Amino acid sequence: MRGMRRLLLLLTLAASLATGGCSLSAARIQKADAVVALTVDRQSTCDQADHCATPSALIDAAMEANAASTDSTPVHVATLLEDGESALAARINLIRAARQSIDVQTYIWEQDDAGKLVLDELVAAARRGVRVRILADQLFSFRDPGLLAGLARASDHMEIRLYNPTFASAKTPPLEFAAGIVCCFFRFNQRMHNKLIVVDNLVGITGGRNYEDRYFDWDPAFDYVDRDVMIGGPAARAMGASFAQFWAHKRAVPLTHLRDVNRELVADTDDLKQWKPPTYDNPARVAELLTHAADPAWIDERLLQASLRLNRVEYLSDLPGKTDEPKRRESRALTRHIMGLVRNAKSEVVLQTPYLVMSRPAKKIFSTLHKQPDPPRVVVSTNSLASTDAFAVYAMSYKHRKRYLTDYGFEIYELKPRPSNADRDALEGQPHDVATPPVNRVVGSGGGSRRGTRSSAVSGVDTGPSETSGFLSAGRRYGPSARHRPAPLLTAGVRFGLHAKSIVVDDTFAMVGTHNFDPRSDHYNTESGVIIYDKRFADRLRGSIMQDTEPGNAWVIGPRQKTIPVLSEVNEFIGDVSERLPFFDLWPFRYATSYELKPGCVPMRWTDPKFFECYKPVGDFPEVDVSLKLIYTRMITAFGSASSGIL
């Protein structure tokens, strides 16, 4: 009976919200606008024409590229941002060097040290006269209406909008979250997954990183292996144009139009909520980062020395409101372009994605490639269950391992939770006894990448929300502290999870962006990325991805050795039948498992005849304490097949 009452309440709420019960009156919006106009901070910390911009070699390089460009031969400078410290320092350096404008687009913005630091720098830039615009997806950003009320009045040169607030609020309580699924599934499910920062339309950064500690090697328990690319030159104008298109879209909602922020503003006519300099959990680390960002020698060594000047660079983005007109070709511009690049592969595709769940078009393309007389090699770097924070999505990948190996010819390498090339900056000063609580408990807050043992910049060119972006991961944010940890491990220490989204085809062109190469990225989320047609850049990106597939960093996925002739065939047949069932896929003995290289052997492909001589099986879920997680994974494997499109 209680469940029925809850369902009726949910349906009533959904119907009320869907019929416009959430919209604000024009008078209410005007009142909040008036409050902002009367109380906004109009202080100016600079009276110079350049708005007191700090000199920056990054800006200078972009200006030189623009000056050298012609309509027929553009010139760019591109920089791979592999480690979190370089990625964050580059952003701070550019923000301080801005003379005219800063546009920031993101999927997640948390109020931890990284999030607060970037916000504070943006407020400072606005107060010296730079136009600052922030567009963040509503579901996982700025969920504090009071904070947003303060930011609305932080500077008259700064404006914030939230993308796709289904019920016109900054914060989505659990009941409204459920109502959004019931009443407005396609709109609620479509999120703005783009990540972009553009300074003066001269330099832009795009890639996998959001604004949260774990994306910049600052989380004490779980950091991301991630990647951005910084582009200076004409392509930055395309980035700025894309941002402007999203900014002007009807789903980009000003703060005064949001019910809860509007309420805070109207109630706070005494100007009590204003932006104040933040306090940090680790102020010494923040101070060190700011020192590096302002040090020309550090910027030169970490970001400029490996610079590549190159020509052909394309920035592509899906259209805002992608699900409104899915049949428009330009609505899915990035997805279509990626599919075309892969479809024409001749010798090799190197793919890195945190979520190995293929869409139907991708399955068709890879199946066609594999059937060719001389098929291209396909290398896939992805997460293991031990490294992912999206275990429901991992279960879908686990379900289809045989298909990936035999039908598409994938060579799959799953990241270890503590890879040998882990970023030293992320590990420095961190305790080695950090344990991950079991999955059924919610914990407090704690993001980033690693790459400390590789070249940190190639140029010339959860504790928080998971970027699976689906309802299983999204809904979990609404626990007591809105946090879940990944699978519990058998050992303690800081762990790493893959979050980079990149692809290299035939060593001739490469893509770095936000696209996960999965059904969500294809059909629901808006995505963006940079495609670079340059062999030098492609070689460097390929080397970066291939490093993550080395034996010290990843397990190899391969077929189980058939040791009992008749029983092995019977087991494989039953497994094949079970895998193709959308439900009740309960057969526990799968075709493939994880392997570790034996001492004294050299790495080889799983198709090599000597594979079983040099690799030993380490189980389906190595390093994972599977007591609870195994049950959960099996359940998703058994019943979750139909949900892959939203996971």
Secondary structure, DSSP 8 states (H G I E B T S, - for coil): -HHHHHHHHHHHHHHHIIIIIT---HHHHHHHHHHHHHHS----S--STTTT----HHHHHHHHHHHH--SSS--BEEEEE-SHHHHHHHHHHHHHH-SSEEEEEES-B-SSHHHHHHHHHHHHHHHTT-EEEEEEESTTB---HHHHHHHTTS-TTEEEEEE--TTS-SS--HHHHHHHHHH-HHHHH--B---EEEETTTEEEEES--BSGGGGT--SSEEEE--EEEEESTHHHHHHHHHHHHHTSTTEEEGGGSHHHHHHHHH-TT----------SSHHHHHHHHHHHT-HHHHIIIIITT---BS-EEEEE--TTTTTSTTSGGGGHHHHHHHHHHHT-SSEEEEE-S-----HHHHHHHHHHHTSSS--EEEEEEE-TTT-S-HHHHHHHHHTHHIIIIIS-EEEEEE-SS-TT--HHHHTT--S------TTS----------TTS-SEE-----S--TT-SHHHHHGGGSSSS------BSS-S-EEEE---EEEETTTEEEEES--SSHHHHHTSB-EEEEE--HHHHHHHHHHHHHTTSTTTEEEEEE----SHHHHHHHHHHHHHHHT-SS-------SEEEEEE-TT-----TTSTTHHHHEEEEESSTTB-HHHHHHHHHHHHHH-GGGTTT-
